[in-house]
Amino acid sequence: MTTLTRRRFLQLAAVTAAAAAVPKWAVPAAEAMAQAGTGAVPVAPVPAPVRAPASVPAREVPGLATLLMENSIVRPRATIVPMGAIKKRHLGIPGVNATGYEEVILTAHPMVAFMQTSNEVPNPEPIIRQELAAAAAWTEDRAFLFGHGWGMPLGAARSPATVAVSRRRKWRILHKLGSAVTKKDVVNMAERHFGNNSVWFVSFSAWPDVEKLVNPDGGLLGWPVVLTDLQPKRGYYGDVMLCDWSFYVIGDRGATIESADHVRFDSDLRDWRIVDRLDGKPWMTEPVDGLSPFVVLGGRPWADSGPAPTEPPEGWMDERVSV
């Protein structure tokens, strides 16, 4: 078998369909919103409160998809495949490897974010929609970068298609291994990368090093730089990433929002939740000629670093759900 040229590889993308069920993953909205930097929902009493009905059935909320897009840093750059019209939750994409086609399977995993409000707040849904969308978008982005692929999207940093570039060793005081990001590091990453819509993702902790390398226009080696709170601190695997997200496919089955006050009835509180059904992963399964649209700067290991596990991680439950 012969190795594909880069041009031939770029010509192999396509989209089609297929079916299966998978487990649920959940992140409390309060925790996600704290990471996203969003504010709390006001619960101060107001005159003449207007109470909502006891429960609101799950439904597609107008504008919710737009809010998710506005709050995400990956969705606007990725390839989105609508799955809402597909009866089954399984989608087959003819992805590619270094020698030809290889099917990539997407499954709509239910991602859940939730929060509470006081029933004394009149018409809270608009602000709830904003807050839950921000929480869901942050959780999505985190999974698109570092998800392990079991009941959640497979993160670009943990995909078999990703190239990890070793950090340049720079000895400092007391002969400890330095964690700085150097010009040699970013040049080495660029040499292993290909893509036409690339962007740097840099953690806030690593920004002081990267800031010294950027051009006056804010770019780095011709590509824009995006600061995120999704990545680990400087010196750890994935603190700097160079990605062309058009090579990342998001299977989107849609999001719904619902509420009920039965559980917190004695506290006069209402529970709200958003259920976002989606999956995501690169549509290529390995680097081509040692090059990849996803390049990560190596470093110290942490909880969500390294290749995705081949077996379900500890604590993961194979809970089949109807969505």
C-alpha positions as YAML, in Angstrom:
chain: A
units: angstrom
residues:
- id: 1
  name: MET
  ca: [0.00, 0.00, 0.00]
- id: 2
  name: THR
  ca: [1.28, 3.39, -0.88]
- id: 3
  name: THR
  ca: [1.18, 6.45, 1.33]
- id: 4
  name: LEU
  ca: [-1.26, 9.17, 0.35]
- id: 5
  name: THR
  ca: [0.02, 12.56, -0.69]
- id: 6
  name: ARG
  ca: [-1.29, 15.49, 1.34]
- id: 7
  name: ARG
  ca: [-3.42, 16.77, -1.56]
- id: 8
  name: ARG
  ca: [-4.95, 13.34, -2.15]
- id: 9
  name: PHE
  ca: [-5.66, 13.03, 1.58]
- id: 10
  name: LEU
  ca: [-7.51, 16.34, 1.63]
- id: 11
  name: GLN
  ca: [-9.75, 15.12, -1.20]
- id: 12
  name: LEU
  ca: [-11.07, 12.11, 0.73]
- id: 13
  name: ALA
  ca: [-13.53, 13.85, 3.11]
- id: 14
  name: ALA
  ca: [-17.27, 13.06, 2.80]
- id: 15
  name: VAL
  ca: [-20.38, 12.61, 4.91]
- id: 16
  name: THR
  ca: [-23.06, 9.77, 5.15]
- id: 17
  name: ALA
  ca: [-25.24, 7.93, 7.78]
- id: 18
  name: ALA
  ca: [-25.95, 4.68, 10.19]
- id: 19
  name: ALA
  ca: [-27.04, 3.47, 14.27]
- id: 20
  name: ALA
  ca: [-26.53, 2.75, 18.15]
- id: 21
  name: ALA
  ca: [-27.01, 3.88, 21.75]
- id: 22
  name: VAL
  ca: [-24.56, 5.12, 24.37]
- id: 23
  name: PRO
  ca: [-24.17, 6.39, 27.91]
- id: 24
  name: LYS
  ca: [-24.85, 9.72, 29.44]
- id: 25
  name: TRP
  ca: [-22.33, 12.22, 30.77]
- id: 26
  name: ALA
  ca: [-23.21, 15.16, 32.99]
- id: 27
  name: VAL
  ca: [-21.57, 18.30, 34.34]
- id: 28
  name: PRO
  ca: [-23.27, 20.57, 36.87]
- id: 29
  name: ALA
  ca: [-23.94, 23.92, 35.26]
- id: 30
  name: ALA
  ca: [-22.71, 25.80, 38.32]
- id: 31
  name: GLU
  ca: [-19.27, 24.21, 38.03]
- id: 32
  name: ALA
  ca: [-19.11, 24.69, 34.27]
- id: 33
  name: MET
  ca: [-20.26, 28.30, 34.49]
- id: 34
  name: ALA
  ca: [-17.61, 29.01, 37.09]
- id: 35
  name: GLN
  ca: [-15.03, 27.78, 34.60]
- id: 36
  name: ALA
  ca: [-16.69, 29.74, 31.80]
- id: 37
  name: GLY
  ca: [-16.70, 32.88, 33.90]
- id: 38
  name: THR
  ca: [-20.46, 33.47, 33.70]
- id: 39
  name: GLY
  ca: [-22.47, 35.14, 36.42]
- id: 40
  name: ALA
  ca: [-25.03, 33.70, 38.83]
- id: 41
  name: VAL
  ca: [-28.76, 33.81, 38.24]
- id: 42
  name: PRO
  ca: [-30.37, 36.59, 40.35]
- id: 43
  name: VAL
  ca: [-32.80, 35.23, 42.91]
- id: 44
  name: ALA
  ca: [-33.79, 38.42, 44.77]
- id: 45
  name: PRO
  ca: [-37.53, 38.72, 45.49]
- id: 46
  name: VAL
  ca: [-39.46, 40.93, 43.12]
- id: 47
  name: PRO
  ca: [-42.94, 42.49, 43.34]
- id: 48
  name: ALA
  ca: [-45.93, 40.54, 42.07]
- id: 49
  name: PRO
  ca: [-44.10, 37.27, 41.23]
- id: 50
  name: VAL
  ca: [-45.44, 35.29, 38.32]
- id: 51
  name: ARG
  ca: [-45.08, 31.57, 38.94]
- id: 52
  name: ALA
  ca: [-44.29, 29.14, 36.17]
- id: 53
  name: PRO
  ca: [-46.20, 25.88, 35.75]
- id: 54
  name: ALA
  ca: [-45.03, 22.88, 37.77]
- id: 55
  name: SER
  ca: [-43.10, 21.42, 34.86]
- id: 56
  name: VAL
  ca: [-42.11, 22.40, 31.38]
- id: 57
  name: PRO
  ca: [-41.85, 19.57, 28.85]
- id: 58
  name: ALA
  ca: [-38.62, 19.00, 26.98]
- id: 59
  name: ARG
  ca: [-38.57, 20.90, 23.72]
- id: 60
  name: GLU
  ca: [-36.31, 22.48, 21.17]
- id: 61
  name: VAL
  ca: [-35.71, 26.06, 22.30]
- id: 62
  name: PRO
  ca: [-35.56, 28.71, 19.55]
- id: 63
  name: GLY
  ca: [-32.12, 30.28, 19.43]
- id: 64
  name: LEU
  ca: [-30.49, 27.64, 21.65]
- id: 65
  name: ALA
  ca: [-28.29, 26.36, 18.83]
- id: 66
  name: THR
  ca: [-27.21, 29.94, 18.14]
- id: 67
  name: LEU
  ca: [-26.32, 30.47, 21.80]
- id: 68
  name: LEU
  ca: [-24.23, 27.31, 21.82]
- id: 69
  name: MET
  ca: [-22.42, 28.51, 18.71]
- id: 70
  name: GLU
  ca: [-21.79, 31.97, 20.16]
- id: 71
  name: ASN
  ca: [-20.40, 30.61, 23.45]
- id: 72
  name: SER
  ca: [-18.20, 27.93, 21.90]
- id: 73
  name: ILE
  ca: [-14.69, 28.32, 20.52]
- id: 74
  name: VAL
  ca: [-14.69, 24.97, 18.68]
- id: 75
  name: ARG
  ca: [-18.14, 24.76, 17.07]
- id: 76
  name: PRO
  ca: [-17.69, 27.80, 14.76]
- id: 77
  name: ARG
  ca: [-14.47, 26.26, 13.44]
- id: 78
  name: ALA
  ca: [-15.51, 22.59, 13.22]
- id: 79
  name: THR
  ca: [-17.43, 20.63, 10.59]
- id: 80
  name: ILE
  ca: [-20.97, 20.14, 11.94]
- id: 81
  name: VAL
  ca: [-23.13, 17.29, 10.69]
- id: 82
  name: PRO
  ca: [-26.83, 17.62, 11.68]
- id: 83
  name: MET
  ca: [-28.21, 14.35, 13.08]
- id: 84
  name: GLY
  ca: [-31.68, 15.53, 14.07]
- id: 85
  name: ALA
  ca: [-33.36, 14.09, 10.97]
- id: 86
  name: ILE
  ca: [-31.68, 10.70, 11.47]
- id: 87
  name: LYS
  ca: [-33.92, 8.23, 13.30]
- id: 88
  name: LYS
  ca: [-31.02, 6.38, 14.85]
- id: 89
  name: ARG
  ca: [-28.29, 7.84, 17.03]
- id: 90
  name: HIS
  ca: [-25.44, 6.38, 15.04]
- id: 91
  name: LEU
  ca: [-23.68, 8.13, 12.18]
- id: 92
  name: GLY
  ca: [-21.02, 6.58, 9.95]
- id: 93
  name: ILE
  ca: [-18.53, 8.89, 8.27]
- id: 94
  name: PRO
  ca: [-16.04, 7.69, 5.66]
- id: 95
  name: GLY
  ca: [-12.93, 8.98, 7.37]
- id: 96
  name: VAL
  ca: [-9.40, 8.41, 6.19]
- id: 97
  name: ASN
  ca: [-6.07, 7.05, 7.33]
- id: 98
  name: ALA
  ca: [-2.64, 7.12, 5.73]
- id: 99
  name: THR
  ca: [-3.55, 4.51, 3.12]
- id: 100
  name: GLY
  ca: [-7.24, 4.99, 2.35]
- id: 101
  name: TYR
  ca: [-10.72, 5.07, 3.82]
- id: 102
  name: GLU
  ca: [-11.66, 4.04, 7.35]
- id: 103
  name: GLU
  ca: [-15.14, 4.47, 8.77]
- id: 104
  name: VAL
  ca: [-15.48, 6.88, 11.69]
- id: 105
  name: ILE
  ca: [-18.52, 6.35, 13.91]
- id: 106
  name: LEU
  ca: [-20.37, 9.19, 15.66]
- id: 107
  name: THR
  ca: [-23.00, 8.53, 18.32]
- id: 108
  name: ALA
  ca: [-25.24, 11.16, 19.90]
- id: 109
  name: HIS
  ca: [-24.19, 11.16, 23.56]
- id: 110
  name: PRO
  ca: [-26.59, 12.99, 25.91]
- id: 111
  name: MET
  ca: [-24.66, 15.74, 27.69]
- id: 112
  name: VAL
  ca: [-26.59, 17.25, 30.59]
- id: 113
  name: ALA
  ca: [-26.13, 20.57, 32.41]
- id: 114
  name: PHE
  ca: [-28.43, 21.68, 35.22]
- id: 115
  name: MET
  ca: [-29.09, 24.51, 37.65]
- id: 116
  name: GLN
  ca: [-31.72, 25.87, 40.06]
- id: 117
  name: THR
  ca: [-33.68, 29.09, 40.42]
- id: 118
  name: SER
  ca: [-36.22, 30.44, 42.87]
- id: 119
  name: ASN
  ca: [-39.86, 30.24, 41.88]
- id: 120
  name: GLU
  ca: [-40.12, 33.87, 42.99]
- id: 121
  name: VAL
  ca: [-38.26, 34.96, 39.86]
- id: 122
  name: PRO
  ca: [-40.75, 35.86, 37.11]
- id: 123
  name: ASN
  ca: [-40.08, 34.51, 33.64]
- id: 124
  name: PRO
  ca: [-36.54, 33.24, 34.33]
- id: 125
  name: GLU
  ca: [-36.24, 31.21, 31.13]
- id: 126
  name: PRO
  ca: [-34.37, 33.81, 28.99]
- id: 127
  name: ILE
  ca: [-31.52, 34.15, 31.47]
- id: 128
  name: ILE
  ca: [-31.58, 30.42, 32.24]
- id: 129
  name: ARG
  ca: [-31.23, 29.73, 28.53]
- id: 130
  name: GLN
  ca: [-28.18, 32.01, 28.40]
- id: 131
  name: GLU
  ca: [-26.55, 30.47, 31.47]
- id: 132
  name: LEU
  ca: [-27.20, 26.85, 30.52]
- id: 133
  name: ALA
  ca: [-26.00, 27.46, 26.97]
- id: 134
  name: ALA
  ca: [-22.75, 28.96, 28.31]
- id: 135
  name: ALA
  ca: [-22.26, 26.00, 30.64]
- id: 136
  name: ALA
  ca: [-23.04, 23.47, 27.91]
- id: 137
  name: ALA
  ca: [-20.74, 25.20, 25.40]
- id: 138
  name: TRP
  ca: [-17.83, 25.20, 27.88]
- id: 139
  name: THR
  ca: [-18.39, 21.51, 28.63]
- id: 140
  name: GLU
  ca: [-18.57, 20.71, 24.92]
- id: 141
  name: ASP
  ca: [-15.34, 22.56, 24.19]
- id: 142
  name: ARG
  ca: [-13.56, 20.79, 27.02]
- id: 143
  name: ALA
  ca: [-14.63, 17.44, 25.59]
- id: 144
  name: PHE
  ca: [-13.71, 18.45, 22.03]
- id: 145
  name: LEU
  ca: [-10.18, 19.12, 23.30]
- id: 146
  name: PHE
  ca: [-9.60, 16.44, 25.96]
- id: 147
  name: GLY
  ca: [-12.56, 14.02, 25.99]
- id: 148
  name: HIS
  ca: [-11.68, 10.33, 26.33]
- id: 149
  name: GLY
  ca: [-14.33, 9.16, 23.85]
- id: 150
  name: TRP
  ca: [-16.27, 6.88, 26.23]
- id: 151
  name: GLY
  ca: [-19.78, 8.31, 26.47]
- id: 152
  name: MET
  ca: [-18.45, 11.70, 25.34]
- id: 153
  name: PRO
  ca: [-16.66, 13.16, 22.31]
- id: 154
  name: LEU
  ca: [-13.09, 12.11, 21.55]
- id: 155
  name: GLY
  ca: [-10.89, 15.13, 22.17]
- id: 156
  name: ALA
  ca: [-8.49, 16.29, 19.49]
- id: 157
  name: ALA
  ca: [-5.58, 16.18, 21.97]
- id: 158
  name: ARG
  ca: [-6.20, 12.48, 22.67]
- id: 159
  name: SER
  ca: [-6.98, 11.24, 19.18]
- id: 160
  name: PRO
  ca: [-4.74, 8.70, 17.38]
- id: 161
  name: ALA
  ca: [-4.53, 11.28, 14.58]
- id: 162
  name: THR
  ca: [-2.82, 13.82, 16.84]
- id: 163
  name: VAL
  ca: [0.92, 14.50, 16.77]
- id: 164
  name: ALA
  ca: [2.56, 15.32, 20.10]
- id: 165
  name: VAL
  ca: [5.75, 17.39, 19.82]
- id: 166
  name: SER
  ca: [8.30, 17.05, 22.63]
- id: 167
  name: ARG
  ca: [8.91, 20.22, 24.59]
- id: 168
  name: ARG
  ca: [12.40, 21.63, 24.30]
- id: 169
  name: ARG
  ca: [14.34, 20.90, 27.46]
- id: 170
  name: LYS
  ca: [15.61, 24.02, 29.06]
- id: 171
  name: TRP
  ca: [17.62, 23.63, 32.24]
- id: 172
  name: ARG
  ca: [17.20, 26.26, 34.89]
- id: 173
  name: ILE
  ca: [18.13, 26.95, 38.50]
- id: 174
  name: LEU
  ca: [18.76, 23.80, 40.55]
- id: 175
  name: HIS
  ca: [18.88, 21.80, 37.27]
- id: 176
  name: LYS
  ca: [15.11, 21.38, 37.15]
- id: 177
  name: LEU
  ca: [13.36, 20.83, 33.86]
- id: 178
  name: GLY
  ca: [11.90, 24.13, 32.68]
- id: 179
  name: SER
  ca: [8.30, 24.34, 31.46]
- id: 180
  name: ALA
  ca: [8.66, 27.45, 29.28]
- id: 181
  name: VAL
  ca: [7.23, 27.56, 25.76]
- id: 182
  name: THR
  ca: [10.07, 28.47, 23.39]
- id: 183
  name: LYS
  ca: [10.29, 29.57, 19.78]
- id: 184
  name: LYS
  ca: [11.80, 26.21, 18.94]
- id: 185
  name: ASP
  ca: [8.70, 24.50, 20.36]
- id: 186
  name: VAL
  ca: [6.22, 26.42, 18.20]
- id: 187
  name: VAL
  ca: [8.41, 26.04, 15.10]
- id: 188
  name: ASN
  ca: [8.59, 22.27, 15.67]
- id: 189
  name: MET
  ca: [4.81, 22.17, 16.02]
- id: 190
  name: ALA
  ca: [4.32, 24.11, 12.78]
- id: 191
  name: GLU
  ca: [6.62, 21.67, 10.95]
- id: 192
  name: ARG
  ca: [4.37, 18.74, 11.91]
- id: 193
  name: HIS
  ca: [1.11, 20.52, 11.05]
- id: 194
  name: PHE
  ca: [-1.02, 20.95, 7.95]
- id: 195
  name: GLY
  ca: [-4.31, 22.76, 7.40]
- id: 196
  name: ASN
  ca: [-5.83, 25.83, 5.78]
- id: 197
  name: ASN
  ca: [-7.91, 27.11, 8.73]
- id: 198
  name: SER
  ca: [-5.52, 26.63, 11.60]
- id: 199
  name: VAL
  ca: [-5.51, 28.37, 14.98]
- id: 200
  name: TRP
  ca: [-3.35, 28.26, 18.09]
- id: 201
  name: PHE
  ca: [-5.07, 27.38, 21.38]
- id: 202
  name: VAL
  ca: [-2.99, 28.61, 24.33]
- id: 203
  name: SER
  ca: [-3.70, 28.33, 28.05]
- id: 204
  name: PHE
  ca: [-3.65, 31.53, 30.08]
- id: 205
  name: SER
  ca: [-0.74, 30.14, 32.07]
- id: 206
  name: ALA
  ca: [1.40, 29.67, 28.94]
- id: 207
  name: TRP
  ca: [0.47, 33.03, 27.42]
- id: 208
  name: PRO
  ca: [3.37, 35.04, 28.96]
- id: 209
  name: ASP
  ca: [5.82, 32.84, 27.00]
- id: 210
  name: VAL
  ca: [3.78, 32.84, 23.79]
- id: 211
  name: GLU
  ca: [3.17, 36.58, 23.95]
- id: 212
  name: LYS
  ca: [6.88, 37.15, 23.37]
- id: 213
  name: LEU
  ca: [6.66, 35.21, 20.09]
- id: 214
  name: VAL
  ca: [3.55, 36.69, 18.48]
- id: 215
  name: ASN
  ca: [3.62, 39.17, 15.60]
- id: 216
  name: PRO
  ca: [2.43, 42.78, 15.98]
- id: 217
  name: ASP
  ca: [-0.91, 41.74, 14.46]
- id: 218
  name: GLY
  ca: [-1.38, 39.14, 17.20]
- id: 219
  name: GLY
  ca: [-0.69, 36.10, 15.02]
- id: 220
  name: LEU
  ca: [1.94, 33.42, 15.52]
- id: 221
  name: LEU
  ca: [3.70, 32.06, 12.41]
- id: 222
  name: GLY
  ca: [0.78, 33.33, 10.35]
- id: 223
  name: TRP
  ca: [-2.02, 31.75, 12.43]
- id: 224
  name: PRO
  ca: [-4.29, 33.48, 14.98]
- id: 225
  name: VAL
  ca: [-3.96, 32.81, 18.71]
- id: 226
  name: VAL
  ca: [-6.91, 32.05, 21.02]
- id: 227
  name: LEU
  ca: [-6.51, 32.08, 24.81]
- id: 228
  name: THR
  ca: [-8.60, 29.49, 26.65]
- id: 229
  name: ASP
  ca: [-9.36, 28.31, 30.16]
- id: 230
  name: LEU
  ca: [-9.85, 24.79, 28.81]
- id: 231
  name: GLN
  ca: [-6.19, 23.79, 28.81]
- id: 232
  name: PRO
  ca: [-3.81, 22.89, 31.66]
- id: 233
  name: LYS
  ca: [-1.25, 25.21, 33.15]
- id: 234
  name: ARG
  ca: [2.11, 25.83, 31.51]
- id: 235
  name: GLY
  ca: [4.41, 22.84, 31.30]
- id: 236
  name: TYR
  ca: [1.66, 20.22, 31.08]
- id: 237
  name: TYR
  ca: [0.58, 18.24, 28.03]
- id: 238
  name: GLY
  ca: [-1.68, 20.34, 25.81]
- id: 239
  name: ASP
  ca: [-0.98, 23.80, 27.19]
- id: 240
  name: VAL
  ca: [-0.35, 24.84, 23.56]
- id: 241
  name: MET
  ca: [-2.20, 23.31, 20.58]
- id: 242
  name: LEU
  ca: [-2.18, 24.01, 16.85]
- id: 243
  name: CYS
  ca: [-5.39, 22.80, 15.21]
- id: 244
  name: ASP
  ca: [-7.36, 22.98, 12.00]
- id: 245
  name: TRP
  ca: [-10.83, 22.29, 13.38]
- id: 246
  name: SER
  ca: [-12.34, 21.77, 9.94]
- id: 247
  name: PHE
  ca: [-10.90, 18.25, 10.30]
- id: 248
  name: TYR
  ca: [-13.00, 17.73, 13.44]
- id: 249
  name: VAL
  ca: [-16.56, 16.49, 12.89]
- id: 250
  name: ILE
  ca: [-19.37, 17.24, 15.34]
- id: 251
  name: GLY
  ca: [-22.49, 15.11, 15.02]
- id: 252
  name: ASP
  ca: [-25.24, 17.35, 16.42]
- id: 253
  name: ARG
  ca: [-28.64, 15.87, 17.24]
- id: 254
  name: GLY
  ca: [-29.89, 19.07, 18.89]
- id: 255
  name: ALA
  ca: [-30.47, 20.39, 22.40]
- id: 256
  name: THR
  ca: [-33.60, 20.62, 24.53]
- id: 257
  name: ILE
  ca: [-34.39, 22.45, 27.76]
- id: 258
  name: GLU
  ca: [-36.88, 21.49, 30.46]
- id: 259
  name: SER
  ca: [-37.72, 22.32, 34.07]
- id: 260
  name: ALA
  ca: [-39.64, 21.01, 37.09]
- id: 261
  name: ASP
  ca: [-40.18, 22.02, 40.70]
- id: 262
  name: HIS
  ca: [-41.26, 18.65, 42.13]
- id: 263
  name: VAL
  ca: [-37.92, 17.69, 43.70]
- id: 264
  name: ARG
  ca: [-37.38, 21.06, 45.43]
- id: 265
  name: PHE
  ca: [-41.07, 21.71, 46.04]
- id: 266
  name: ASP
  ca: [-40.59, 22.29, 49.80]
- id: 267
  name: SER
  ca: [-37.82, 24.82, 49.09]
- id: 268
  name: ASP
  ca: [-39.73, 26.79, 46.46]
- id: 269
  name: LEU
  ca: [-36.97, 26.07, 43.94]
- id: 270
  name: ARG
  ca: [-37.12, 25.00, 40.32]
- id: 271
  name: ASP
  ca: [-34.68, 22.67, 38.59]
- id: 272
  name: TRP
  ca: [-33.64, 23.42, 35.01]
- id: 273
  name: ARG
  ca: [-31.64, 21.25, 32.68]
- id: 274
  name: ILE
  ca: [-30.36, 21.29, 29.14]
- id: 275
  name: VAL
  ca: [-29.82, 18.02, 27.30]
- id: 276
  name: ASP
  ca: [-27.38, 18.39, 24.44]
- id: 277
  name: ARG
  ca: [-27.08, 15.31, 22.24]
- id: 278
  name: LEU
  ca: [-23.87, 15.21, 20.25]
- id: 279
  name: ASP
  ca: [-20.57, 13.52, 19.47]
- id: 280
  name: GLY
  ca: [-17.31, 14.66, 17.98]
- id: 281
  name: LYS
  ca: [-13.96, 13.35, 16.80]
- id: 282
  name: PRO
  ca: [-11.40, 13.91, 14.03]
- id: 283
  name: TRP
  ca: [-12.46, 12.29, 10.77]
- id: 284
  name: MET
  ca: [-8.90, 11.08, 10.21]
- id: 285
  name: THR
  ca: [-7.60, 8.19, 12.29]
- id: 286
  name: GLU
  ca: [-3.83, 8.65, 12.07]
- id: 287
  name: PRO
  ca: [-1.22, 11.18, 10.92]
- id: 288
  name: VAL
  ca: [-0.28, 11.28, 7.24]
- id: 289
  name: ASP
  ca: [3.45, 11.31, 6.46]
- id: 290
  name: GLY
  ca: [4.00, 12.33, 10.07]
- id: 291
  name: LEU
  ca: [1.77, 15.39, 9.64]
- id: 292
  name: SER
  ca: [-1.56, 16.15, 11.28]
- id: 293
  name: PRO
  ca: [-4.13, 18.95, 11.52]
- id: 294
  name: PHE
  ca: [-3.91, 18.48, 15.31]
- id: 295
  name: VAL
  ca: [-0.53, 19.12, 16.93]
- id: 296
  name: VAL
  ca: [-0.05, 19.27, 20.69]
- id: 297
  name: LEU
  ca: [2.92, 20.46, 22.70]
- id: 298
  name: GLY
  ca: [4.00, 17.69, 25.04]
- id: 299
  name: GLY
  ca: [4.77, 18.09, 28.71]
- id: 300
  name: ARG
  ca: [4.03, 16.68, 32.12]
- id: 301
  name: PRO
  ca: [1.14, 14.19, 32.23]
- id: 302
  name: TRP
  ca: [-2.16, 15.05, 33.91]
- id: 303
  name: ALA
  ca: [-5.60, 13.50, 34.28]
- id: 304
  name: ASP
  ca: [-6.79, 14.19, 30.70]
- id: 305
  name: SER
  ca: [-3.49, 13.84, 28.86]
- id: 306
  name: GLY
  ca: [-2.12, 11.13, 26.62]
- id: 307
  name: PRO
  ca: [-3.91, 8.79, 24.20]
- id: 308
  name: ALA
  ca: [-7.57, 7.99, 24.80]
- id: 309
  name: PRO
  ca: [-8.06, 4.74, 26.77]
- id: 310
  name: THR
  ca: [-8.91, 1.60, 24.84]
- id: 311
  name: GLU
  ca: [-11.02, 0.37, 27.78]
- id: 312
  name: PRO
  ca: [-13.70, 2.29, 29.68]
- id: 313
  name: PRO
  ca: [-12.10, 4.51, 32.33]
- id: 314
  name: GLU
  ca: [-12.69, 3.81, 36.02]
- id: 315
  name: GLY
  ca: [-16.05, 5.09, 37.19]
- id: 316
  name: TRP
  ca: [-17.55, 5.02, 33.70]
- id: 317
  name: MET
  ca: [-20.93, 3.24, 33.63]
- id: 318
  name: ASP
  ca: [-22.42, 1.63, 30.55]
- id: 319
  name: GLU
  ca: [-25.87, 3.04, 31.20]
- id: 320
  name: ARG
  ca: [-28.12, 2.69, 28.16]
- id: 321
  name: VAL
  ca: [-30.62, 5.50, 27.92]
- id: 322
  name: SER
  ca: [-33.49, 6.43, 25.63]
- id: 323
  name: VAL
  ca: [-33.07, 9.90, 24.22]
...
